Amino acid sequence: MQKNTVVLGFSDYRLQASKLAAALQANYAEVHVHYFPDQECKLTLPTDLPGHVIVCRSLHAPNTKLVELYLLAKALRDQSCEKLTLVAPYLCYMRQDKAFNPGEVVSQRWIGAFIADLFDEVITVDAHLHRIDSIEHVIHTGRATTLSASHLIGRYVASKLDAPMIMGPDEESLQWVKQVAEPQGFDFCVAEKTRKTDSDVSIKLPAVNVQHRDIVLVDDVASTGNTLIEAAKLLATRAPNNVYCALTHALFVNDAYLQLMALGIKAVWSTDSISHISNRISLAKLLAKDVTL
């Protein structure tokens, strides 16, 4: 048992944080959050915390969580915590990585600086870094790393299907598609996407024969789900055997998941980076291997 380390979690991410603690052979403790009628929050921390605190919480629905993260980190520093690690399997505000129009704020830069100011070490999974070479260019702290869940997804798909075709819904998904498909010897391809607005996309499928084949749509994140939905609609016209979806971050805002399943998707498989009914793949061991104790 790691006596000088504790994994500190929140009730909304208790299962995953507890699994991380078990994988690290560390104790688990929890922050209690009380919300006042005006939605201000009061945090109560466990007492007698050790020198190394690992805060484990995914940062989807981020705005309130970022305030709580700030209060927590400052309180821990005030208690003379020697080392603060943030394990945030989903890292928020990474998609706005450049100003596309005059006056736009590049949130990736400023949220990265905000987190770096609070923590000595930051670990995340499949962060949205399409125009950035390394997360260390975004989070300038002692150590920042983004892990890939692709090999876990590939192994899970292989346990369920024989010789599926792995398909990415757009060109940006190619890096995940290859990492899922190649170690397992699966065929793979990617579609073309044109984005008009946040919720309006058009898809062009690649010129490959999918008839009577199991197709697995793979991506890093599903938010509105529109990209996967449009790809699934087009695939339905090409007579595949079954269509599945596999992804790291199951945001699925509003009724996105129900829309996708209504198209006849056989199953959706996601990691537990975000708690969702589709969770099948635990990240605990992957994350634990990267935490420095």
Residue pairs with C-beta under 8 A, 6 or more apart in sequence:
1 25
1 26
1 27
2 24
2 25
2 26
2 27
2 293
3 50
4 50
4 51
4 52
5 24
5 26
5 27
5 50
5 51
5 52
5 53
5 54
5 293
6 21
6 26
6 27
6 28
6 29
6 46
6 49
6 50
6 52
6 53
6 54
7 17
7 18
7 20
7 21
7 24
7 26
7 27
7 28
7 29
7 54
7 56
8 17
8 29
8 30
8 31
8 45
8 46
8 49
8 53
8 54
8 55
8 56
8 72
9 16
9 17
9 18
9 21
9 28
9 29
9 30
9 31
9 55
9 56
9 57
10 17
10 30
10 31
10 33
10 57
10 68
11 30
11 33
12 57
12 275
13 56
13 57
13 58
13 275
14 30
15 272
15 275
16 56
16 58
16 89
16 272
16 275
16 282
16 283
16 284
17 28
17 56
17 57
18 28
19 282
19 284
20 54
20 56
20 87
20 284
20 287
20 288
21 27
21 28
21 56
22 28
22 284
23 284
23 285
23 287
23 288
24 54
24 288
24 291
24 293
26 54
29 46
29 49
30 46
31 43
31 44
31 45
31 46
31 68
31 72
32 43
32 44
33 41
33 42
33 43
33 44
33 68
34 41
34 42
34 44
35 41
36 42
39 64
41 64
41 67
41 68
41 71
43 68
43 71
43 72
43 75
45 72
45 75
45 76
45 79
49 76
49 79
49 81
51 81
51 82
51 83
52 81
52 82
52 83
52 85
52 293
53 76
53 81
53 83
53 84
53 85
54 85
54 86
54 87
54 291
55 69
55 72
55 73
55 84
55 85
55 86
55 87
55 119
56 87
56 88
57 65
57 69
57 87
57 88
58 88
58 89
58 90
58 273
58 274
58 275
59 65
59 66
59 69
59 88
59 90
59 91
59 92
60 90
60 92
60 249
60 251
60 274
62 92
62 93
65 92
66 92
66 111
66 114
69 86
69 115
69 118
70 114
70 118
73 84
73 118
73 119
74 118
76 84
77 84
83 120
83 121
84 118
84 119
84 120
84 121
85 119
85 120
85 121
85 122
85 123
85 291
85 292
86 115
86 118
86 119
86 121
86 122
86 123
87 123
87 124
87 287
87 291
88 122
88 123
88 124
89 124
89 125
89 249
89 271
89 272
89 273
89 274
89 283
89 287
90 124
90 125
90 221
90 249
90 251
90 273
90 274
91 122
91 124
91 127
91 128
91 146
92 111
93 107
93 108
93 111
94 108
94 111
94 127
94 128
94 129
94 138
95 108
95 128
96 104
96 105
96 106
96 107
96 108
97 106
97 108
97 128
97 129
97 130
97 131
97 132
98 106
98 131
99 105
99 106
108 132
108 138
109 138
112 138
112 139
112 140
113 139
113 140
115 122
115 139
115 141
116 122
116 139
116 140
116 141
116 144
119 141
120 141
120 142
120 143
121 141
121 142
121 143
121 144
121 291
121 292
122 135
122 139
122 141
122 143
122 144
122 145
123 144
123 145
123 146
123 147
123 287
123 290
123 291
124 135
124 145
124 146
124 147
125 146
125 147
125 148
125 149
125 248
125 271
125 273
125 283
125 286
125 287
126 146
126 147
126 148
126 149
126 150
126 176
126 220
126 221
126 248
126 249
126 273
127 135
127 146
128 220
128 221
129 135
129 138
129 146
130 172
132 138
135 144
135 145
135 146
136 144
136 145
138 144
143 292
145 290
147 286
147 287
147 290
148 176
148 179
149 248
149 271
149 273
149 281
149 283
149 286
150 176
150 179
150 180
151 179
151 180
151 183
152 271
152 281
152 283
152 286
153 180
153 218
153 246
153 247
153 248
153 269
153 271
153 281
154 179
154 180
154 181
154 183
154 184
154 186
155 184
156 246
156 269
156 280
156 281
157 164
157 166
157 180
157 184
157 186
157 216
157 244
157 246
157 269
158 184
158 186
160 244
160 267
160 269
161 214
161 216
161 244
163 186
163 187
163 214
164 186
164 213
164 214
164 215
164 216
164 244
165 186
165 187
165 188
165 189
165 208
165 210
165 213
165 214
165 215
165 216
166 177
166 180
166 181
166 186
166 187
166 188
166 189
166 216
166 218
167 177
167 188
167 189
167 190
167 191
167 206
167 210
167 215
167 216
167 217
167 218
167 231
167 235
168 174
168 176
168 177
168 188
168 189
168 190
168 191
168 217
168 218
168 219
169 190
169 191
169 193
169 203
169 217
169 219
169 227
169 228
169 230
169 231
170 190
170 191
170 192
170 193
170 203
170 219
170 227
171 190
171 192
171 193
172 193
173 190
173 218
173 219
173 220
174 190
176 218
176 219
176 220
176 248
177 188
177 189
177 190
177 218
178 188
180 186
180 188
180 216
180 218
180 246
181 187
181 188
181 218
182 188
187 208
189 206
189 208
190 206
191 203
191 204
191 205
191 206
191 231
191 234
192 203
192 204
192 206
193 201
193 202
193 203
193 204
193 227
194 201
194 202
194 204
195 201
196 202
198 224
199 224
199 226
200 226
201 226
201 227
201 230
202 230
203 227
203 230
203 231
203 234
205 231
205 234
205 235
205 238
210 235
210 238
210 239
210 240
211 238
211 239
211 240
212 239
212 240
212 241
213 240
213 241
214 240
214 241
214 242
214 243
214 244
215 235
215 240
215 241
215 242
215 243
215 244
216 243
216 244
216 245
216 246
217 228
217 231
217 232
217 235
217 243
217 244
217 245
217 246
218 245
218 246
218 247
219 227
219 228
219 245
219 247
219 248
220 247
220 248
220 249
221 247
221 248
221 249
221 251
222 228
222 245
222 247
222 249
222 250
222 251
222 252
222 256
222 260
223 251
223 252
223 253
223 256
224 253
224 254
224 256
225 252
225 253
225 256
225 257
225 259
225 260
226 256
228 245
228 260
229 256
229 259
229 260
229 263
232 243
232 245
232 260
232 263
232 264
232 265
233 263
235 243
236 243
236 263
236 264
242 266
243 263
243 264
243 265
243 266
244 265
244 266
244 267
244 268
244 269
245 260
245 265
245 267
245 268
245 269
246 268
246 269
246 270
247 268
247 269
247 270
247 271
248 270
248 271
248 273
249 270
249 271
249 273
249 274
250 257
250 268
250 270
250 271
250 273
250 274
250 276
250 278
250 279
251 274
252 260
252 276
252 278
257 268
257 276
257 277
257 278
260 268
261 268
267 278
268 278
269 278
269 280
269 281
270 276
270 278
270 279
270 280
270 281
271 279
271 280
271 281
271 282
271 283
272 279
272 281
272 282
272 283
273 283
